[in-house]
Amino acid sequence: MASPPIDIRNAPPVLPDEVFIPKEYLSDIDHILVRQRCFNERIHVMAEEISRDFEHGNGLAVVVLKGGKYFSDHVLTHRMMNAKFEYRTVRATSYHGTESSGNVALESDISEDGVKNKHVLLFEDIIDTGRTLDAITQHLLQMNPASVGIAAMLDKPERRTVAGIDSFIKYCGWIIPNKFVVGCGLDFDGKYRDLQHIAVLKPEVYHGK
């Protein structure tokens, strides 16, 4: 059984000047939720758990682009990862700026032959309303996999509108407050993906977008 996610909704904030942040981002960051060191420690645990659970083989990693790639790369290439996965990607479009449009369009390199009878693990950066993952999960279930599960870096349950998606979450790093976060693959209009901490963006940065 996977370890429960770390709930940091009420954790004391880490100020930006307590960690290294590139100077071009420093004035945009309100505070840090997950330091790089804590990120690496949690990825170590998750890689070990996923490796153990998929040691039987027949695993298919489906990575939600773009944000899920940073997370999946760290898990699947970790030294604790001994399980072998086939690898596919899916791109879901539902966001502009900070808000979801509610309509999810999918682009993928996934075929039914590649999914049938496979144990599918979806890698996503953050579970928000659940609409995007619900659309992808339902798309995959039509292809007759052996199982479908979700590995998520972050979960923001206060935003959930598709409650049924929770039953598919098998691995999760952190439960976070309802704040707009960036870093570790998460972006705002194409920026901040390369930030090596998970940070809360100042509201004035994205207001009006």
C-alpha positions as CSV (number, residue, x, y, z in Angstrom):
1,M,0.0,0.0,0.0
2,A,1.3,3.5,-0.9
3,S,2.0,6.0,1.8
4,P,-0.5,8.7,2.3
5,P,0.2,12.1,0.8
6,I,1.8,14.8,3.0
7,D,-0.9,17.4,4.0
8,I,0.8,20.8,3.9
9,R,-2.4,22.9,3.8
10,N,-1.6,24.4,7.3
11,A,2.2,24.2,7.1
12,P,4.1,27.4,8.0
13,P,5.2,29.2,4.9
14,V,8.9,29.3,3.8
15,L,9.9,32.8,2.7
16,P,11.5,33.2,-0.7
17,D,14.7,34.6,0.7
18,E,15.2,31.3,2.7
19,V,15.9,29.3,-0.4
20,F,17.6,29.9,-3.8
21,I,15.2,31.3,-6.4
22,P,16.4,32.7,-9.7
23,K,16.3,36.5,-9.5
24,E,13.9,36.8,-12.5
25,Y,11.3,34.9,-10.4
26,L,12.0,36.2,-6.9
27,S,9.6,39.2,-6.9
28,D,6.8,37.0,-8.2
29,I,6.9,34.4,-5.4
30,D,4.8,34.8,-2.3
31,H,6.2,31.8,-0.4
32,I,7.5,28.3,-0.8
33,L,5.3,25.2,-0.1
34,V,7.8,22.4,-0.9
35,R,11.5,23.0,-0.8
36,Q,13.7,21.1,-3.3
37,R,15.1,18.9,-0.6
38,C,11.7,17.8,0.5
39,F,10.6,17.3,-3.1
40,N,13.5,14.9,-3.6
41,E,12.8,13.0,-0.4
42,R,9.2,12.4,-1.3
43,I,10.1,11.4,-4.9
44,H,12.4,8.8,-3.4
45,V,9.6,7.3,-1.5
46,M,7.1,7.4,-4.3
47,A,9.6,5.8,-6.8
48,E,10.2,3.0,-4.3
49,E,6.5,2.3,-3.8
50,I,5.7,2.4,-7.5
51,S,8.6,0.2,-8.4
52,R,7.5,-2.4,-5.8
53,D,3.9,-2.3,-7.0
54,F,4.8,-2.7,-10.7
55,E,7.6,-5.2,-10.3
56,H,5.3,-7.8,-12.1
57,G,5.8,-5.8,-15.4
58,N,3.1,-5.0,-17.9
59,G,3.1,-1.4,-16.8
60,L,2.2,1.5,-19.1
61,A,3.1,5.0,-17.9
62,V,0.9,7.7,-19.5
63,V,2.3,11.1,-18.9
64,V,0.0,14.2,-19.0
65,L,2.0,16.9,-20.8
66,K,3.5,19.3,-20.0
67,G,3.5,19.5,-16.3
68,G,3.3,15.8,-15.6
69,K,6.6,15.2,-17.5
70,Y,8.8,16.8,-14.8
71,F,7.2,14.7,-12.1
72,S,7.3,11.5,-14.2
73,D,10.9,12.0,-15.2
74,H,12.0,12.3,-11.6
75,V,10.0,9.2,-10.6
76,L,10.7,6.9,-13.5
77,T,14.5,7.6,-13.7
78,H,15.0,7.5,-9.9
79,R,17.6,5.1,-8.7
80,M,14.9,3.3,-6.6
81,M,12.8,2.6,-9.8
82,N,13.4,-0.9,-11.0
83,A,10.1,-1.6,-12.7
84,K,10.0,-1.3,-16.4
85,F,7.3,0.8,-18.0
86,E,6.2,1.4,-21.6
87,Y,5.8,5.1,-22.1
88,R,3.1,7.2,-23.8
89,T,2.0,10.8,-23.5
90,V,-1.3,12.7,-23.6
91,R,-1.8,16.4,-23.9
92,A,-5.0,17.8,-22.4
93,T,-6.1,21.4,-23.0
94,S,-8.5,23.0,-20.6
95,Y,-6.6,25.9,-19.0
96,H,-6.0,29.5,-20.0
97,G,-4.0,31.4,-17.4
98,T,-5.2,30.3,-14.0
99,E,-8.7,29.1,-14.9
100,S,-10.1,25.9,-16.4
101,S,-12.4,26.3,-19.4
102,G,-14.3,23.2,-18.4
103,N,-13.9,21.7,-21.9
104,V,-11.1,19.1,-22.2
105,A,-9.5,18.4,-25.6
106,L,-7.1,15.4,-25.8
107,E,-4.1,14.8,-28.1
108,S,-2.2,11.5,-27.6
109,D,0.0,8.8,-29.1
110,I,-2.0,6.1,-27.4
111,S,-3.7,3.3,-29.3
112,E,-6.0,0.6,-28.1
113,D,-3.5,-2.1,-28.8
114,G,-1.0,-0.3,-26.6
115,V,-3.4,-0.1,-23.7
116,K,-5.3,-3.4,-23.8
117,N,-4.5,-5.6,-20.8
118,K,-1.9,-3.2,-19.5
119,H,-1.7,-1.8,-16.0
120,V,-1.9,1.9,-16.8
121,L,-0.4,4.6,-14.4
122,L,-1.3,8.2,-15.3
123,F,1.3,10.8,-14.2
124,E,-0.1,14.2,-13.5
125,D,1.4,17.3,-11.9
126,I,-1.7,18.5,-9.9
127,I,-5.2,17.2,-9.4
128,D,-7.5,20.2,-9.3
129,T,-11.2,20.0,-10.4
130,G,-10.6,16.5,-11.7
131,R,-12.2,17.2,-15.1
132,T,-9.0,16.7,-17.0
133,L,-8.0,13.4,-15.4
134,D,-11.6,12.2,-15.6
135,A,-11.6,12.8,-19.4
136,I,-8.3,11.0,-19.8
137,T,-9.3,8.1,-17.5
138,Q,-12.6,7.5,-19.3
139,H,-10.7,7.6,-22.6
140,L,-8.3,4.9,-21.4
141,L,-11.0,2.7,-19.9
142,Q,-12.6,2.4,-23.3
143,M,-9.4,0.6,-24.4
144,N,-9.8,-2.3,-22.0
145,P,-6.7,-1.9,-19.7
146,A,-6.1,-4.3,-16.9
147,S,-6.2,-1.4,-14.5
148,V,-5.9,2.4,-14.4
149,G,-4.4,4.4,-11.6
150,I,-3.1,7.9,-11.0
151,A,0.2,9.1,-9.7
152,A,0.0,12.8,-8.8
153,M,2.6,15.2,-7.5
154,L,0.0,17.5,-5.9
155,D,-3.6,17.3,-4.9
156,K,-5.9,20.3,-4.3
157,P,-9.1,18.7,-3.0
158,E,-10.9,21.9,-2.2
159,R,-11.2,22.5,-6.0
160,R,-12.7,19.1,-6.8
161,T,-15.8,18.9,-8.9
162,V,-15.5,15.3,-10.2
163,A,-15.6,13.3,-7.0
164,G,-15.3,10.0,-8.7
165,I,-11.7,10.6,-9.8
166,D,-10.5,10.1,-6.2
167,S,-10.9,6.4,-6.5
168,F,-8.3,6.2,-9.2
169,I,-5.6,8.1,-7.1
170,K,-3.0,5.5,-6.1
171,Y,0.0,7.7,-5.3
172,C,0.2,11.3,-4.4
173,G,3.0,13.6,-3.1
174,W,1.3,16.4,-1.2
175,I,-2.1,17.8,-0.4
176,I,-1.9,21.6,-0.9
177,P,-4.1,24.6,-0.1
178,N,-6.2,26.3,-2.7
179,K,-3.5,28.6,-4.0
180,F,-2.0,29.0,-7.4
181,V,1.3,27.2,-7.4
182,V,4.3,27.0,-9.8
183,G,7.6,25.2,-10.0
184,C,8.7,21.6,-10.5
185,G,7.0,21.5,-13.9
186,L,4.0,23.7,-13.0
187,D,3.8,26.9,-14.9
188,F,1.9,30.1,-15.3
189,D,1.6,31.0,-19.0
190,G,4.8,29.2,-19.8
191,K,6.9,30.5,-17.0
192,Y,8.3,29.0,-13.7
193,R,8.4,25.3,-14.8
194,D,12.1,25.2,-14.1
195,L,11.8,26.5,-10.5
196,Q,13.1,23.7,-8.3
197,H,10.7,24.4,-5.5
198,I,6.9,24.3,-5.4
199,A,5.9,27.9,-4.7
200,V,2.8,30.0,-4.3
201,L,2.6,32.8,-6.9
202,K,1.6,36.3,-5.8
203,P,-2.0,37.1,-6.9
204,E,-1.0,40.3,-8.6
205,V,1.2,38.4,-11.0
206,Y,-1.8,36.5,-12.5
207,H,-4.7,38.9,-11.9
208,G,-6.1,40.2,-15.2
209,K,-4.8,37.1,-17.1
